[in-house]
């Protein structure tokens, strides 16, 4: 299961279920990436404020079939 690290700008966010969010990113080396951030919409989430639109973040992502998954921000 390959993981990669990249700098990205958050472009869009969409709600997914109760606590997750789909995030569209523009990264330096991978271009436009759609990723899932699990548990972002919970009050105790560490990712919540870091993954708002127009934020620049250093991310670690895990490759999936259609969507990547954000593991660190």
VENLIN-V440964 format. One record per backbone hydrogen bond with DSSP energy under -1.0 kcal/mol. NH is the residue of the N-H (numbers start at 1). CO is the residue of the C=O. If there is no record, write none. Layout:
nh,co
NH,CO
NH,CO
//
This chain:
nh,co
4,61
6,59
8,57
9,26
10,55
11,24
12,24
14,22
16,20
20,16
21,37
22,14
23,35
24,12
25,33
26,9
27,31
28,7
33,25
35,23
36,68
37,21
41,19
42,39
45,42
51,47
54,10
55,52
57,8
59,6
60,72
61,4
62,69
63,2
68,34
69,62
70,36
71,60
72,60
//
